[in-house]
């Protein structure tokens, strides 16, 4: 079953592209037609690409990895922050800090700085500072919170990047490709999809279109997280206690398995040298030695 349908995409305005003169020739396979000087995106191909992206996203999150969402344009900020926060994934909706991926250790230091400032507020260090110093530290904390507050839980590089508007977030895409990070993106008719691993041809300017695509991707992430949780619950479930060896035959076990277990026990006994046959052989050798000495 596809995750969306033609009418749903049509109602959200996903099919509207940019003006014909602003198009990128690399988007030609995803363009259906041109009407009134505006390119129309082929929604049939959009449905296929959404399914591919959602399936890959589900697989990534099921393995316990993080996906970083990037959307700094005005129409997408609140939508991404609201929907992505529900699935506990990191996101960037303010200015993209250059080197966030390629210089990740420095970004982590800035995030840790926020933690140290919070610790100062709780352990009473603030009371020893002057009013001017407290004001400076508070402003620094607010600035860090605005740009990096949404990636506090991102302790390592993300496994994938989801981008809204490839043209605007070209620095983020470039950093991800340099590090070999998988890139998912909404690509409009003015974008270049060649560097995107999972392009979704869609209108990246309308809030309804962005909301619909992000909602579908977040649902796939939630499915992956739920499946991971179920697998963990099964693994951590109560383990059955092993019964005595005498009851092996009474249980519903294959005969081959019982023979294998018994065979292992016999091998262990043979290696330890305490079998009945070994004792008899030793006794026979001792008798022969005594007879030879008497002769």
C-alpha positions as CSV (number, residue, x, y, z in Angstrom):
1,X,0.0,0.0,0.0
2,X,1.4,3.4,-1.0
3,X,1.7,5.9,2.0
4,X,-0.2,8.6,0.1
5,X,-2.4,9.0,-2.9
6,X,-2.7,11.2,-5.9
7,X,-5.7,13.3,-4.6
8,X,-4.0,13.9,-1.3
9,X,-0.9,15.3,-3.0
10,X,-3.0,17.3,-5.4
11,X,-4.9,19.0,-2.6
12,X,-1.7,19.9,-0.8
13,X,-0.3,21.6,-3.9
14,X,2.7,19.2,-4.2
15,X,2.5,19.3,-8.0
16,X,3.3,23.1,-8.3
17,X,6.8,23.8,-9.5
18,X,8.7,27.0,-10.3
19,X,8.6,29.2,-13.3
20,X,9.8,27.6,-16.5
21,X,12.7,30.0,-16.8
22,X,14.0,29.0,-13.3
23,X,14.0,25.2,-13.9
24,X,17.0,22.9,-13.5
25,X,17.4,20.5,-16.5
26,X,18.3,17.7,-14.1
27,X,14.7,17.7,-12.9
28,X,13.3,16.9,-16.4
29,X,12.4,13.3,-15.5
30,X,10.1,14.4,-12.7
31,X,8.3,17.2,-14.7
32,X,4.9,16.2,-16.1
33,X,4.1,19.4,-18.2
34,X,4.3,23.1,-18.3
35,X,1.2,25.3,-17.9
36,X,0.9,29.1,-17.8
37,X,4.7,29.3,-17.6
38,X,4.9,27.0,-14.5
39,X,6.2,23.5,-14.5
40,X,4.0,20.8,-13.1
41,X,5.6,17.9,-11.1
42,X,4.6,14.3,-12.0
43,X,2.8,13.2,-8.9
44,X,2.9,9.5,-9.9
45,X,6.7,9.6,-9.6
46,X,6.4,11.6,-6.4
47,X,4.3,8.8,-4.8
48,X,7.0,6.2,-5.8
49,X,9.8,8.3,-4.4
50,X,7.9,9.0,-1.1
51,X,7.5,5.2,-0.6
52,X,11.2,4.6,-1.3
53,X,12.3,7.4,1.1
54,X,9.8,6.3,3.8
55,X,11.0,2.7,3.6
56,X,14.6,3.6,3.8
57,X,13.9,6.0,6.7
58,X,12.1,3.3,8.6
59,X,15.0,0.9,8.2
60,X,17.5,3.5,9.4
61,X,15.5,4.4,12.6
62,X,14.8,0.7,13.2
63,X,18.5,0.1,13.6
64,X,18.7,2.8,16.3
65,X,20.3,5.6,14.2
66,X,19.5,9.3,14.2
67,X,18.2,11.4,11.3
68,X,18.9,15.1,11.3
69,X,16.2,17.4,9.7
70,X,17.2,20.7,8.2
71,X,14.7,23.3,7.3
72,X,15.7,27.0,7.8
73,X,13.2,28.6,5.4
74,X,10.3,30.5,7.0
75,X,7.5,28.3,5.7
76,X,9.0,25.1,7.1
77,X,10.5,26.1,10.5
78,X,7.5,25.6,12.7
79,X,6.2,22.6,10.8
80,X,9.4,20.7,11.1
81,X,10.0,21.6,14.7
82,X,6.5,20.5,15.7
83,X,6.4,17.2,13.8
84,X,10.0,16.1,14.3
85,X,9.9,16.8,18.0
86,X,7.2,14.2,18.4
87,X,9.5,11.4,17.1
88,X,12.6,12.7,19.2
89,X,14.8,13.4,16.2
90,X,17.3,16.3,16.0
91,X,16.5,19.2,13.7
92,X,17.9,22.6,12.6
93,X,15.4,25.3,11.9
94,X,17.6,28.4,12.5
95,X,20.8,29.3,10.6
96,X,22.9,26.2,9.6
97,X,26.2,26.5,11.5
98,X,29.0,26.0,9.0
99,X,31.0,22.9,9.8
100,X,28.2,21.3,11.9
101,X,28.9,17.9,10.4
102,X,32.5,18.2,9.1
103,X,33.6,19.9,12.4
104,X,31.3,18.0,14.7
105,X,33.6,17.9,17.8
106,X,33.6,21.7,18.0
107,X,29.8,21.8,17.8
108,X,29.6,19.2,20.6
109,X,31.8,21.5,22.7
110,X,29.3,24.3,22.2
111,X,26.5,22.0,23.3
112,X,28.4,21.0,26.4
113,X,28.9,24.7,27.2
114,X,25.2,24.9,27.5
115,X,25.3,22.1,30.1
116,X,28.0,23.8,32.1
117,X,26.1,27.0,32.2
118,X,23.0,25.2,33.5
119,X,25.2,23.5,36.1
120,X,26.4,27.0,37.2
121,X,22.8,28.1,37.7
122,X,22.0,25.1,40.0
123,X,25.2,24.8,42.1
124,X,25.2,28.4,43.2
125,X,28.1,29.7,41.0
126,X,25.8,32.4,39.6
127,X,25.6,34.1,43.0
128,X,29.4,34.7,43.0
129,X,29.2,36.5,39.6
130,X,28.6,40.2,39.2
131,X,25.4,41.4,37.6
132,X,27.2,42.2,34.3
133,X,28.8,38.7,34.1
134,X,25.5,37.0,34.8
135,X,23.8,38.9,32.0
136,X,26.6,37.9,29.6
137,X,26.4,34.3,30.5
138,X,22.6,34.3,30.2
139,X,22.7,35.8,26.8
140,X,25.3,33.3,25.7
141,X,23.1,30.5,26.9
142,X,20.1,31.9,25.0
143,X,22.1,32.2,21.8
144,X,23.3,28.6,22.1
145,X,19.8,27.4,22.8
146,X,18.4,29.1,19.8
147,X,20.9,27.6,17.3
148,X,21.9,24.2,19.0
149,X,19.1,23.5,21.5
150,X,17.4,21.1,19.1
151,X,20.5,18.9,18.7
152,X,21.4,18.4,22.3
153,X,20.7,14.6,22.0
154,X,22.8,14.3,18.9
155,X,26.0,12.8,20.5
156,X,27.4,11.4,17.2
157,X,27.1,12.1,13.5
158,X,23.6,11.4,12.1
159,X,23.1,8.4,9.8
160,X,20.9,10.5,7.4
161,X,19.9,14.0,6.6
162,X,16.5,15.2,5.6
163,X,16.5,18.5,3.8
164,X,13.7,20.9,2.8
165,X,14.8,23.0,-0.2
166,X,18.2,21.7,-1.5
167,X,19.1,25.1,-2.9
168,X,18.8,26.9,0.4
169,X,20.5,24.1,2.4
170,X,23.3,23.5,-0.1
171,X,26.0,23.8,2.5
172,X,24.4,21.1,4.7
173,X,24.1,18.8,1.6
174,X,27.7,19.4,0.7
175,X,28.9,18.5,4.2
176,X,26.8,15.4,4.3
177,X,28.0,14.2,0.9
178,X,31.6,14.8,2.0
179,X,31.1,12.5,5.0
180,X,29.1,9.9,3.1
181,X,25.9,10.6,5.0
182,X,22.7,9.5,3.3
183,X,20.7,12.5,2.1
184,X,16.9,12.7,1.8
185,X,15.4,15.8,0.3
186,X,12.3,17.6,-1.1
187,X,13.4,18.7,-4.5
188,X,11.5,21.4,-6.5
189,X,11.9,22.0,-10.2
190,X,14.7,24.5,-9.6
191,X,16.8,22.0,-7.6
192,X,19.5,19.6,-8.6
193,X,18.6,16.0,-7.5
194,X,21.9,14.4,-8.7
195,X,23.6,14.7,-5.3
196,X,20.5,13.5,-3.4
197,X,20.3,9.8,-2.5
198,X,16.5,9.8,-2.0
199,X,15.0,12.8,-3.8
200,X,11.3,13.5,-3.4
201,X,10.0,15.7,-6.2
202,X,7.6,18.1,-4.5
203,X,6.7,21.8,-4.0
204,X,9.1,22.9,-1.3
205,X,7.6,26.4,-0.9
206,X,4.0,25.7,0.1
207,X,3.4,25.0,3.8
208,X,0.7,22.4,3.1
209,X,3.1,20.5,0.8
210,X,5.9,20.5,3.3
211,X,3.6,19.5,6.1
212,X,2.3,16.5,4.2
213,X,5.7,15.2,3.2
214,X,7.2,15.7,6.7
215,X,4.1,13.9,8.2
216,X,4.6,10.9,6.0
217,X,8.3,10.7,6.8
218,X,7.7,11.1,10.6
219,X,5.2,8.2,10.4
220,X,7.8,6.0,8.9
221,X,10.3,7.0,11.6
222,X,7.7,6.2,14.3
223,X,7.0,2.8,12.8
224,X,10.8,2.0,12.8
225,X,11.1,3.1,16.4
226,X,8.1,1.0,17.5
227,X,9.5,-2.1,15.8
228,X,12.8,-1.6,17.4
229,X,11.1,-1.3,20.8
230,X,9.2,-4.5,20.2
231,X,12.4,-6.3,19.3
232,X,14.1,-5.1,22.5
233,X,11.1,-6.2,24.6
234,X,11.3,-9.7,23.1
235,X,15.0,-9.9,23.8
236,X,14.7,-8.7,27.3
237,X,11.8,-11.0,28.1
238,X,12.0,-13.7,30.8
239,X,14.3,-16.6,29.7
240,X,13.1,-20.1,30.3
241,X,15.1,-22.0,32.9
242,X,17.0,-25.1,31.7
243,X,15.5,-28.4,33.0
244,X,17.5,-31.4,34.2
245,X,19.3,-33.5,31.6
246,X,17.1,-36.5,32.5
247,X,14.0,-34.7,31.3
248,X,15.3,-34.0,27.8
249,X,13.5,-36.9,26.2
250,X,10.2,-36.0,27.9
251,X,10.2,-32.5,26.3
252,X,9.0,-31.7,22.8
253,X,12.5,-31.6,21.4
254,X,13.8,-33.1,18.2
255,X,15.7,-36.4,18.6
256,X,18.7,-35.0,16.7
257,X,19.0,-32.1,19.2
258,X,18.8,-34.6,22.2
259,X,21.5,-36.8,20.6
260,X,23.7,-33.7,20.0
261,X,23.5,-32.6,23.6
262,X,24.2,-36.1,24.9
263,X,27.1,-36.4,22.4
264,X,28.6,-33.2,23.8
265,X,28.4,-34.6,27.3
266,X,30.1,-37.8,26.3
267,X,32.9,-35.9,24.6
268,X,33.4,-33.8,27.7
269,X,33.6,-36.9,29.9
270,X,36.0,-38.5,27.4
271,X,38.3,-35.4,27.5
272,X,38.3,-35.4,31.3
273,X,39.3,-39.1,31.4
274,X,36.7,-40.4,33.8
275,X,34.7,-42.8,31.6
276,X,34.1,-46.4,32.6
277,X,36.0,-47.7,29.6
278,X,39.1,-45.6,30.4
279,X,39.1,-47.0,34.0
280,X,38.9,-50.6,32.7
281,X,41.8,-50.0,30.3
282,X,43.9,-48.6,33.1
283,X,43.2,-51.6,35.3
284,X,44.1,-54.1,32.6
285,X,47.4,-52.4,31.9
286,X,48.2,-52.4,35.6
287,X,47.5,-56.2,35.8
288,X,49.8,-56.9,32.8
289,X,52.6,-54.9,34.4
290,X,52.3,-56.9,37.6
291,X,52.5,-60.2,35.7
292,X,55.6,-59.1,33.8
293,X,57.4,-58.1,37.1
294,X,56.6,-61.6,38.7
295,X,58.1,-63.4,35.6
